[in-house]
Amino acid sequence: MARSESEARCSRSHRGTELAQIAALTDSGVAEFVQVSNVSRRYGHEMAARGALMAGIAKQLGHPRGVGGRVVGLALNRGNRAFVNAAVQELHADNDAVLADVGFGGGVGLRLLLDSVGSTGRVHGVEVSDTMLTQAARRYRRDIAVGRLTLHNGSLTRLPFADGALTGALTVNTIYFVPGLGEAFTELARVIAPSGRLVVGVADPEAMAKLPFTSHGFRLRPIPEVIDTLHSAGFTVQHRRINDSNGAPHLLICTAAPTQA
Ligand SMILES: C[S@@+](CC[C@H](N)C(=O)[O-])C[C@H]1O[C@@H](n2cnc3c(N)ncnc32)[C@H](O)[C@@H]1O
């Protein structure tokens, strides 16, 4: 075979191998691309589903509704009992106390408040959620029947009480859902007697920011900002954590600021 013909055949066969290699690469590339895009589509769907789930949880925590809301209420009672109890203790209720839990959720605070007042004391529960109101009405029907507990459909910014009607009030894990905090604290100041107490329970904003659902609409205010807002509403504030652990919830214990002479 002449040298040039052999070279030409060699070059042809080399080109054939190259083409085969390119084809193989392209095939595997396409296969890989298809695989990657399937995975990323699946990942995208999973992320979207997770986002929707977290948004749903955030919504239920801010305003429990229906069967899901009832489950959330039970979970809140279990998870927040120690926190709510710490807030109740700070009210220092006496036998004749007239107390309110505003945004009582699953209602664990109502039981604790009822236990903290004497037989002549009275407890009020205020909620925006009909589901929580119905759940509490069933659970505490005996206390309601004897007049020790009254439930109200109301809001932190619109409380169903006369000026100075309460000797104490607490609101725990609620302010994340309130756009106008100043308005809410001014309303609480209106209904609490001059010698009364308000306890605001707030989970640690940094700890909350790490939870996957709080990016869906929670207002995580720095504690100094919340305290400033309480001062502006006329309260003197004592601040403590419920325990020494990292990220422990905060209690803001408020009394009426002394009036200037
Ligand atoms: C996260 S849950 C906390 C429930 C309970 N205090 C606890 O710590 O377990 C928040 C509750 O606040 C209620 N809530 C939200 N906005 C409110 C408002 N403006 N006034 C009164 N309650 C409110 C919701 O319906 C919900 O039951």
PDBQT file of the ligand as one rigid body, heavy atoms in Angstrom, charges set to zero:
ROOT
HETATM    1  C1  LIG A 301     -47.988  31.020  68.294  1.00  0.00    +0.000 C 
HETATM    2  S1  LIG A 301     -49.583  31.091  68.976  1.00  0.00    +0.000 S 
HETATM    3  C2  LIG A 301     -49.192  31.248  70.710  1.00  0.00    +0.000 C 
HETATM    4  C3  LIG A 301     -50.263  30.711  71.597  1.00  0.00    +0.000 C 
HETATM    5  C4  LIG A 301     -49.942  30.725  73.091  1.00  0.00    +0.000 C 
HETATM    6  N1  LIG A 301     -49.881  32.045  73.633  1.00  0.00    +0.000 N 
HETATM    7  C5  LIG A 301     -48.659  29.976  73.349  1.00  0.00    +0.000 C 
HETATM    8  O1  LIG A 301     -47.634  30.595  73.618  1.00  0.00    +0.000 OA
HETATM    9  O2  LIG A 301     -48.694  28.748  73.242  1.00  0.00    +0.000 OA
HETATM   10  C6  LIG A 301     -50.153  32.694  68.564  1.00  0.00    +0.000 C 
HETATM   11  C7  LIG A 301     -51.602  32.910  68.895  1.00  0.00    +0.000 C 
HETATM   12  O3  LIG A 301     -51.858  34.308  68.857  1.00  0.00    +0.000 OA
HETATM   13  C8  LIG A 301     -53.090  34.534  68.221  1.00  0.00    +0.000 C 
HETATM   14  N2  LIG A 301     -53.045  35.887  67.649  1.00  0.00    +0.000 N 
HETATM   15  C9  LIG A 301     -52.427  36.300  66.525  1.00  0.00    +0.000 A 
HETATM   16  N3  LIG A 301     -52.610  37.618  66.342  1.00  0.00    +0.000 NA
HETATM   17  C10 LIG A 301     -53.360  38.056  67.373  1.00  0.00    +0.000 A 
HETATM   18  C11 LIG A 301     -53.889  39.321  67.752  1.00  0.00    +0.000 A 
HETATM   19  N4  LIG A 301     -53.696  40.412  67.008  1.00  0.00    +0.000 N 
HETATM   20  N5  LIG A 301     -54.628  39.403  68.873  1.00  0.00    +0.000 NA
HETATM   21  C12 LIG A 301     -54.842  38.307  69.643  1.00  0.00    +0.000 A 
HETATM   22  N6  LIG A 301     -54.369  37.078  69.335  1.00  0.00    +0.000 NA
HETATM   23  C13 LIG A 301     -53.635  36.950  68.229  1.00  0.00    +0.000 A 
HETATM   24  C14 LIG A 301     -53.181  33.431  67.192  1.00  0.00    +0.000 C 
HETATM   25  O4  LIG A 301     -54.523  33.185  66.815  1.00  0.00    +0.000 OA
HETATM   26  C15 LIG A 301     -52.533  32.268  67.898  1.00  0.00    +0.000 C 
HETATM   27  O5  LIG A 301     -53.465  31.465  68.579  1.00  0.00    +0.000 OA
ENDROOT
TORSDOF 0
